[in-house]
Amino acid sequence: MIEQRDRLLESLFDAADEKLSDETFTSSVVEDVRSHRRRLLFGRLAVAALLVILELLLDSPLQASLGNAGDVLGTPLYPVKHEWIGFILTPINSVAGLIGLILLGLHYFYRKIAP
């Protein structure tokens, strides 16, 4: 067995064992993350409250819009004559399926490019 050790590597391992004493940095990072989560939560709650108020005031246009969007997204891309094949291919053979596949492809492409 070789007893020679690399001094630089040994010094790096010794430096890694030292405990970091900068508590102000870690506490500021934790506080920034907490404030970001709070702002995100309050923003989402504000949007949800605004949607509920608009739904009550504007005589349910959101319900009609979502119904129309559901009809459009469920439209088949290619008409299938056999009922059981159409039932099996419904998730893929629709506008929503096409949009989902495009978004999955973009996500996969982004994950391959981004570090």
JOGI-V780523 format. One record per pair of residues at least 6 apart in sequence whose C-alpha atoms are under 8 Angstrom apart, sorted by sequence separation. I is the first residue (numbers start at 1). J is the second residue. D is the distance in whole Angstrom. If there is no record, write none. Layout:
# JOGI-V780523
i=I j=J d=D
i=I j=J d=D
This chain:
# JOGI-V780523
i=55 j=61 d=7
i=80 j=86 d=5
i=91 j=97 d=6
i=92 j=98 d=7
i=55 j=62 d=6
i=76 j=90 d=7
i=78 j=93 d=7
i=77 j=93 d=5
i=76 j=93 d=5
i=77 j=94 d=5
i=76 j=94 d=4
i=77 j=95 d=6
i=75 j=94 d=5
i=76 j=95 d=7
i=74 j=94 d=6
i=75 j=95 d=6
i=73 j=94 d=7
i=74 j=95 d=6
i=73 j=95 d=5
i=74 j=96 d=6
i=72 j=95 d=7
i=73 j=96 d=5
